[in-house]
Amino acid sequence: MPLDDKLYQITFLPTIAGLYQVAVTYGGVAVKGSPLALGVGPVGPAPPPRAVGKGLESGRVGERTSFTVSSVVQPRVQVEAVEGNIDVHIQSPKPGEYIVSYTPKWVGTYDIIISIGPNDVSNHLF
């Protein structure tokens, strides 16, 4: 529904709880930020995202390690070292649960950045 020549209102009513990807296009081209991740659950506030597991604390060079993120939407995860970034694999065995795995390549300290929507998950949630 057009609200004016540059603003549109879109409404939909999901009937099943779950994770949705909402793709928004204009003139056949995806708008910035699309697709949008949308988690639909029971009425009430969603639980805060949480990350737990050995892969947040330690790992061995050449051995895959992992951790679990609980969130209503799929997280974006980066694993960074001074030497470069590490490939990350994310699997979802069930809605709201994401297993993140990676294989350290170098000895040293790694930064793990977990983002849910536009926000990073704070260290205190680990």
C-alpha positions as CSV (number, residue, x, y, z in Angstrom):
1,M,0.0,0.0,0.0
2,P,1.6,3.3,-1.1
3,L,1.8,5.9,1.7
4,D,3.3,8.4,-0.6
5,D,5.5,8.4,-3.8
6,K,8.6,7.0,-1.8
7,L,7.1,5.1,1.1
8,Y,5.1,1.9,1.1
9,Q,3.6,-0.1,3.9
10,I,3.7,-3.9,3.6
11,T,1.7,-6.1,5.9
12,F,1.5,-9.9,6.2
13,L,0.2,-12.2,8.9
14,P,2.2,-15.4,9.4
15,T,0.1,-18.2,10.7
16,I,3.0,-20.5,11.7
17,A,5.8,-19.7,14.1
18,G,9.3,-20.0,12.5
19,L,12.1,-18.3,10.7
20,Y,11.2,-16.3,7.6
21,Q,13.3,-14.5,4.9
22,V,11.4,-11.5,3.6
23,A,12.7,-10.4,0.2
24,V,11.9,-6.8,-0.7
25,T,12.3,-5.6,-4.3
26,Y,11.6,-2.4,-6.1
27,G,11.5,-2.5,-9.9
28,G,12.8,-6.0,-9.8
29,V,15.9,-5.1,-7.8
30,A,16.5,-6.1,-4.1
31,V,16.4,-3.1,-1.8
32,K,19.3,-2.5,0.5
33,G,19.2,-4.9,3.5
34,S,17.0,-7.4,1.7
35,P,16.3,-10.2,2.4
36,L,15.3,-9.5,5.9
37,A,15.5,-12.2,8.5
38,L,12.2,-12.4,10.5
39,G,11.7,-14.7,13.5
40,V,8.0,-15.4,14.3
41,G,7.3,-17.0,17.6
42,P,4.8,-17.0,20.4
43,V,3.4,-13.6,21.6
44,G,5.8,-12.0,24.0
45,P,9.5,-11.0,23.9
46,A,12.0,-13.2,22.3
47,P,14.7,-14.6,24.5
48,P,18.1,-12.9,24.1
49,P,20.6,-14.6,21.8
50,R,23.1,-16.8,23.5
51,A,26.4,-18.5,22.5
52,V,28.0,-21.4,24.3
53,G,30.6,-24.0,23.6
54,K,34.2,-25.0,23.6
55,G,34.9,-23.2,20.3
56,L,34.4,-19.9,22.0
57,E,37.2,-20.7,24.5
58,S,39.9,-22.8,22.8
59,G,40.9,-24.8,19.8
60,R,43.8,-26.7,18.2
61,V,45.4,-25.8,14.9
62,G,44.0,-28.1,12.2
63,E,41.2,-29.5,14.4
64,R,37.6,-28.4,13.8
65,T,35.9,-26.8,16.9
66,S,32.4,-25.5,17.4
67,F,29.9,-23.6,19.5
68,T,26.2,-23.2,19.5
69,V,24.2,-20.0,19.1
70,S,20.6,-19.8,20.2
71,S,18.6,-17.1,18.4
72,V,15.3,-16.6,16.6
73,V,17.3,-15.6,13.4
74,Q,20.4,-17.0,11.9
75,P,23.6,-15.3,13.2
76,R,26.4,-13.9,11.0
77,V,29.7,-15.1,12.4
78,Q,33.3,-14.0,11.7
79,V,36.4,-15.6,13.1
80,E,39.4,-13.4,12.7
81,A,43.1,-13.8,13.5
82,V,46.0,-11.4,12.9
83,E,47.0,-13.6,10.0
84,G,43.6,-13.5,8.4
85,N,40.0,-14.7,8.5
86,I,38.9,-18.3,9.1
87,D,36.1,-20.0,7.1
88,V,33.0,-20.6,9.2
89,H,30.3,-23.2,8.7
90,I,26.8,-22.7,10.2
91,Q,24.3,-25.6,10.5
92,S,20.8,-25.4,11.9
93,P,19.7,-28.8,13.3
94,K,16.4,-27.2,14.6
95,P,14.8,-23.8,14.5
96,G,16.5,-21.3,16.8
97,E,19.7,-23.4,17.2
98,Y,22.8,-22.8,15.1
99,I,26.0,-24.9,15.3
100,V,29.0,-22.8,14.2
101,S,32.2,-24.6,13.4
102,Y,35.6,-23.6,12.2
103,T,39.2,-24.9,12.0
104,P,42.0,-22.8,13.5
105,K,44.9,-22.3,11.0
106,W,47.4,-20.6,13.2
107,V,48.6,-20.5,16.8
108,G,47.3,-17.4,18.6
109,T,44.3,-15.5,19.7
110,Y,41.1,-15.3,17.5
111,D,38.3,-12.8,17.6
112,I,34.9,-14.3,17.2
113,I,32.2,-11.8,16.1
114,I,28.6,-13.0,16.3
115,S,26.0,-10.6,14.8
116,I,22.2,-11.0,15.1
117,G,20.4,-8.6,12.8
118,P,22.3,-5.3,13.0
119,N,23.8,-6.0,16.4
120,D,26.8,-7.9,17.7
121,V,26.2,-10.4,20.6
122,S,28.0,-9.1,23.7
123,N,30.8,-11.1,25.3
124,H,28.8,-11.4,28.5
125,L,26.2,-13.6,26.7
126,F,28.8,-16.4,26.1
